[in-house]
Amino acid sequence: MNKSMIAGAVAILVAAIAGVGVYLLQNLDGIVKDLIEQVGTEVVKTDVRVAEVKLDLSNGTATLHGLTIANPKGFSPEHLFSMDSITVAIDTTTLAGPVYVINEISVNGLRVLAEQKGATTNVQTLLDGMSSAGDSGNAASEEAGSADEIRIAIKAINFSNGSLKLTSDMAEPRDLKLPRFKLRNLGTPEDGLTPDELGASIAKQMLGQVTKAVSKAIEDAIKEAAKGSFRKKLRSFFNKGDE
């Protein structure tokens, strides 16, 4: 092979690599959107969808709109979770390193539809499904893992303006405001977590916070229902006495 042929082959290779780079940059939002949906669905074992992803790597920011998590089987077709917007602040100095560090994630407008059926809720069912699949998921992650796999560390995730709608077979529906809460130190800048590990950690901690709120709401609803029943019996008793 003469020099001109070698030069031509190299030129074609460089052009191909450049073309792939341009494609990735132009389609990065869609690639990240697909990755979130794929990893999220694998982690929570139910359908995860994102309406829109916007990345601005030059400023170290990312914005997601319309993230939804479907109800587990056996519950209504409505979304269990939906989030209005998620903003991400990335430490751009870490993008060339082995661990990508995210300074803060702000989740605005988390809406939860909590459904109680008998002794369980859709939130607890989702959590139980993740736990039962945890061992096999970890084994698969370790088998597929490698030194080159993406690793991420998150310093803080803030949840604000959240609301919860509770439907129960023991009480009337209730609309409640979720308290603000924060998750801290998910992974370390030295080691980080894989996307699967990170997703599982976020989901379990978030579900833990929501489970507390749901349990409190169910407890309050049952107490109010019991009080209402007691008052009704009292009224009935005294009305009979007046006859």
Helices and strands as residue ranges (DSSP letters): H 3-26, H 28-44, E 48-49, E 52-56, E 61-70, E 79-90, G 92-94, E 99-117, E 120-121, H 122-132, H 134-144, E 151-160, E 163-168, E 174-177, E 181-186, H 195-242
